[in-house]
Amino acid sequence: MAIRRLVTLKKDNDHLVVEVDLDGPMPIGLVVHKGERDATMRLLMAKSGSAIDKPGRVCRFQPDQLGSAEMLVDELRDRLRRIASKPLSLKQIEKLLSLTPAERNRWSKDGRLQISGTSKIRRGDNLISLATYNVDAVERLLENPAIVEAWRRSDASR
């Protein structure tokens, strides 16, 4: 799903309208990271100097502010693209793919679920490393649930 289609700039009567369409299909990363997505859109629109119609969703510029409107569209697309490509945590993929922790752990160890990196959190004096997963790989599995079912059948036959 292209971020380009989510953020549009249109001429409406005597204004330029920048709109973010969150009602249709969107990348899974933008769904999972909803809080960051919404905060980013509100912040960028508020800083743009535009008239806000719907906070974080629609704003209007005067016709002579075309440059500012285009800059906002470019910045929104760039930031949303970065948010959409952020790695997913183990809890997020368990929920998205309806996996048990044992399945996620087993499939991560044997390489079926590709780990994209690690995230570190501090708990007291301890530093804990948690696996992260590539959002594109998880999205492919969501589009083709037969893959996960085949993995389950394969594990059951062992």
Secondary structure, DSSP 8 states (H G I E B T S, - for coil): --GGGTEEEEEETTEEEEEE--SS---HHHHHTHHHHHHHHHHHHHHTT-EEEETTTEEEE-GGGHHHHHHHHHHHHHHHHHHHTS-EEHHHHHHHHT--HHHHHHHHHTTSS-EEEEEEEEETTEEEEEEEE-HHHHHHHHH-THHHHHHHHHHHT-
